[in-house]
Amino acid sequence: MPTLSSWSSALPTLFLDFDGLRHPLPPPVREGRGKYRAPFDRADVLAAALAGVAVEIVLSTSWVTAFGRDVATEALPESLRHRVVGATADIVVGDPGWLQLTRYQQVRAYVERHAIVIWIAIDDDAEGWPDDQRHRLLCTQPEQGVTAD
């Protein structure tokens, strides 16, 4: 399995999931109005791995549809927030069929719409990823989240 330390700094677009990545499952708990806490947050590992890497982030997390893009972006460390340029859910606002697509199909639709050539995804969901696209997926273990190893 590839690790965060094996990345090249030439990757312009990173599709980023949250659940099972920036924290192990289960999903976040609501702390109050508009505030969500992810248990065992590992966002610091991700921020450290991306320090010095020229990359834009597109959120490919269900947090966007559940909580909104602003809340999802605010859940990231400050060093990553400014890198967020979009969300896969942005292109299908109001389409109930969107959630029936695999994560790969969601990412691929965004890639095609925005003519993105160089990209990678970090996600714990490998369902539907074709073999010839697996090199673009850094798949985490949902029970562990992202690690530096």
N, C-alpha and C positions, 0 to 999 in steps of 0.2 A: 504494500500500500504506500502511495506517495505521502510525503510529509510536508508540512508548511515550509520547512527549511530547504526543500528541493525546488522551490519556485524560482523562476527567472523574473527579473525585474522588468521585463519587456511586456508584461501582460496588461493591456489597457482596460479590460472590463472583467470584473469579478461579480458573479451572481452569488448572492449570499443568503443562505437560509439561517434561521435562528434555532428553532427547537431541535435538540439532538446535536447541535453544533456549538453555539456559544454557551450553552448549558446542557447538561444531560436532561433527558426526559424525566419527569413529567413537565408539561408546559407551565408557563408563568402563572403566578397568582396575583389577583388584584389587591392592591394596597390602599386604594382610595380613588377618588375622582381622577381618571386619566393616568394613574400611576400603576405600573406593573413591575413585579420583581421576578426575575428569573432565578430559580434556585441554583446554587453552585455556579454562578456566572463565570464563564471562561473568556469573556470578551477581552481581558487584558492579554491573554495569550495570542489572540487574533491580532490585536492592535500592535503588539510587539513584533509579530511575524510580518506585518505589513509596513512597519516603520521603514522608510527609505525606499519602498517599492512604489513605483509610479503606476497607480491603478485607480480606475473609477469603480464605484460600487453600485450595482443594481440589486435592490432587495428582491429576493425570490422567496420570501417567507410568508406564511399564512398570517403573520402578525399584521401585515398591511391590510388584508381584507377584514381581519377581526377587530383591529384597533385603530387603523388609519396609518397612512404613511408618516405623518409627523410624529406620532407616538412611537412607531417602529424605529424611525431615525433617531429619536431622542434616547432610545434604549441602547444605542451604541456609545462607546467611549467618544469623548469630544474629538480625539485625534482621527476618528473615522467618519464622523458625521458630515464633515464638509466634502467628503468624497462621494457621498450618495448623489447620484444623478438621475435616479428613477427607480421604478419598481415594475416587475413583470405584470402586476395587476393593473398598472396604469393604462394599458392598452385595451382593456376589456371591462371597464367600469360598467357595472350593471348587468353583465352577462352571466347568468346563473350556471351556464355550462362550463365556465372557466374552471371551476373547482373540480370538475370531472376529469380534466386533463391531467396527465402525469406531470411531475415537475419538469422533466425534460421537455415535454411538449410546450409548457408555459415559457420556459427559457428560450427554446427554439423559435417560438413565435416572436418574442422580443428581439432576438438576434436578427431574424429576417426583416422585421419591420424597420429596425434601425441600421441595417446593413453592417452589423458588427462582424469583423473578420477574426480578430484575436480575442479569445475569451476563455474563461474557466469558471467552474461552479464549485462551491463548497456546500455540500448537502449530506444529510444522512439518508436520503431517499434515492436509491439507485434504480427504482422501478422505471422501466421503459427506456432506459438509456441504451441506444444501439451500440454494438461492439465497436464500431468504427468511431464512436464519439466518447468512449470511456476514458480516453486520455485527457479529456476536458473536465473530468469529475474527480474531485478530491472527496471521497466518501468517508464520513466520520461514523463512528459507532454511536448510535443514539443514546446508549446508557452512559457513555463517557463524555461526549461532547468533543470539541476540538482540544487537542493536546499538542505540546511542542515536540513530542517524540515522533 
